Amino acid sequence: MKTVTIIQPWTTLVALGVKTLETRSWATKHRGPLAIHAGQKVDKEACLIPKIREVLSKHGINDWSELPTGAVIAKSVLTDVFSISRPFHHTELSAVHLSSLDQNIQKMWGTPEMIGVRLPDEYHFGDYSDGRFAWQLDDVVQLQEPVPAKGQLSLWNWEETG
């Protein structure tokens, strides 16, 4: 199964289903099943961001040391990848515009201008800088137990056992 390694706490936010857009500096043509791997690194400063801390605490995670690392922790379906642009170089989060937003996503979220209103938490959970990409992760299922695995750069193949 194709797999992407994400550093913590972002990985857990995906596994919990509160982060549905994984932002990357690169796009992929892959669509379909995608395993979510927690890398060895934990961004401890990100764990202190109030919105992230609030979500983790709500799910019983009160310290960064409780986050799983070096393991596949969820499975998802990568349904689309959007390029990110900021019209007129606005810096406000509500000005984020996903330039290749398709009709299905518009039906779910509304117009690009409404995304910032309807999904405000997403903007605390990613880097929406101009020129980056947002990967739409759907049907996320958190594994009952993390499966130890060594991560890799880019997309990589994970051989699921059991």
C-alpha positions as CSV (number, residue, x, y, z in Angstrom):
1,M,0.0,0.0,0.0
2,K,1.3,3.5,-0.8
3,T,2.3,5.3,2.3
4,V,3.2,8.8,3.4
5,T,5.3,9.7,6.4
6,I,4.1,12.7,8.4
7,I,5.7,14.1,11.5
8,Q,3.8,14.3,14.7
9,P,1.4,15.9,15.8
10,W,0.1,16.2,12.3
11,T,-0.1,12.4,11.9
12,T,-2.3,12.0,14.9
13,L,-4.6,14.9,13.7
14,V,-5.1,12.9,10.5
15,A,-5.7,9.7,12.3
16,L,-8.3,11.4,14.5
17,G,-10.1,12.6,11.5
18,V,-9.8,16.3,12.4
19,K,-7.1,17.0,9.7
20,T,-8.5,16.1,6.3
21,L,-6.0,18.1,4.2
22,E,-2.3,17.2,4.4
23,T,-0.2,20.0,3.0
24,R,2.9,19.3,1.1
25,S,5.5,21.1,-1.0
26,W,4.9,18.5,-3.8
27,A,2.0,17.0,-5.6
28,T,1.4,13.4,-6.4
29,K,-0.5,11.6,-9.2
30,H,-1.4,8.8,-6.8
31,R,-5.1,8.5,-6.0
32,G,-6.5,5.7,-3.8
33,P,-5.6,3.9,-0.6
34,L,-2.9,5.6,1.4
35,A,-1.4,4.5,4.7
36,I,-0.5,7.2,7.2
37,H,2.9,6.7,8.9
38,A,4.1,8.7,12.0
39,G,7.7,9.5,11.5
40,Q,10.2,9.6,14.3
41,K,10.1,13.4,14.6
42,V,7.7,15.2,16.9
43,D,7.3,19.0,16.3
44,K,7.1,19.9,20.0
45,E,6.4,23.5,19.3
46,A,3.4,22.6,17.2
47,C,2.1,20.6,20.1
48,L,1.9,23.9,22.0
49,I,-0.3,25.7,19.4
50,P,-3.6,26.2,21.3
51,K,-5.9,24.7,18.7
52,I,-3.7,21.6,18.3
53,R,-3.3,21.2,22.1
54,E,-7.0,21.5,22.5
55,V,-7.8,18.8,20.0
56,L,-5.1,16.4,21.3
57,S,-6.3,17.0,24.9
58,K,-9.9,16.3,23.9
59,H,-8.7,12.9,22.7
60,G,-6.7,12.1,25.9
61,I,-3.3,13.2,24.7
62,N,-1.8,15.6,27.1
63,D,1.9,15.5,26.3
64,W,3.9,15.2,23.0
65,S,5.6,12.1,24.4
66,E,2.3,10.2,24.2
67,L,2.2,10.5,20.4
68,P,3.1,7.3,18.5
69,T,6.2,7.5,16.3
70,G,7.9,5.2,13.9
71,A,4.6,3.4,13.0
72,V,1.7,3.3,10.6
73,I,-1.2,4.6,12.6
74,A,-4.0,5.0,10.1
75,K,-5.3,4.2,6.6
76,S,-7.1,6.7,4.3
77,V,-8.0,7.3,0.7
78,L,-6.2,10.1,-1.2
79,T,-9.0,11.4,-3.3
80,D,-7.5,14.6,-4.8
81,V,-4.6,17.0,-4.6
82,F,-5.1,20.8,-4.9
83,S,-2.6,23.5,-5.7
84,I,-2.7,26.4,-3.2
85,S,-2.6,30.0,-4.2
86,R,-3.4,33.2,-2.3
87,P,-5.1,35.7,-4.5
88,F,-3.3,39.0,-4.5
89,H,-0.9,37.5,-1.9
90,H,-3.3,38.0,1.0
91,T,-1.9,36.6,4.3
92,E,-5.2,36.1,6.1
93,L,-6.1,32.5,6.5
94,S,-9.6,33.1,5.2
95,A,-8.1,34.3,1.9
96,V,-6.8,30.8,1.1
97,H,-8.0,29.7,-2.3
98,L,-7.5,26.2,-3.6
99,S,-7.2,27.0,-7.3
100,S,-8.0,23.5,-8.6
101,L,-11.0,23.0,-6.4
102,D,-13.3,20.5,-8.2
103,Q,-17.1,20.4,-8.2
104,N,-17.3,17.6,-5.7
105,I,-15.3,19.5,-3.1
106,Q,-17.3,22.6,-3.8
107,K,-20.5,20.6,-3.1
108,M,-19.1,19.5,0.3
109,W,-17.5,22.8,1.4
110,G,-19.0,25.5,-0.7
111,T,-17.1,28.1,-2.8
112,P,-13.4,28.6,-2.2
113,E,-14.1,31.7,-0.3
114,M,-16.3,29.7,2.2
115,I,-13.6,27.1,2.9
116,G,-12.0,29.4,5.5
117,V,-15.3,29.9,7.2
118,R,-16.5,26.2,7.2
119,L,-13.2,24.5,8.0
120,P,-11.3,27.0,10.1
121,D,-9.5,24.4,12.1
122,E,-7.8,23.0,9.0
123,Y,-5.8,26.2,8.7
124,H,-4.2,25.5,12.1
125,F,-3.2,22.0,10.9
126,G,-1.2,22.7,7.8
127,D,1.0,25.1,5.8
128,Y,-1.1,26.9,3.3
129,S,1.7,28.9,1.8
130,D,1.3,29.9,-1.9
131,G,2.6,27.2,-4.2
132,R,2.1,24.3,-1.9
133,F,-0.4,21.4,-2.3
134,A,-3.3,20.1,-0.2
135,W,-3.9,16.4,-0.3
136,Q,-7.6,15.5,0.4
137,L,-7.6,12.5,2.7
138,D,-11.0,10.7,3.0
139,D,-12.3,7.6,4.8
140,V,-9.6,7.8,7.4
141,V,-9.5,4.8,9.8
142,Q,-7.2,4.8,12.8
143,L,-5.6,1.5,13.4
144,Q,-6.3,-0.1,16.8
145,E,-2.6,-0.5,17.4
146,P,0.3,1.3,15.7
147,V,2.3,-1.0,13.4
148,P,6.0,-0.3,13.7
149,A,7.6,0.6,10.3
150,K,10.6,2.6,9.1
151,G,9.4,5.7,7.1
152,Q,10.8,7.0,3.9
153,L,10.7,10.2,1.9
154,S,8.1,10.7,-0.8
155,L,5.5,8.0,-1.2
156,W,6.7,4.5,-0.3
157,N,5.2,1.0,-0.2
158,W,4.2,-0.5,3.1
159,E,3.6,-4.2,3.2
160,E,0.7,-4.7,5.6
161,T,1.0,-7.9,7.6
162,G,-1.7,-9.8,9.4
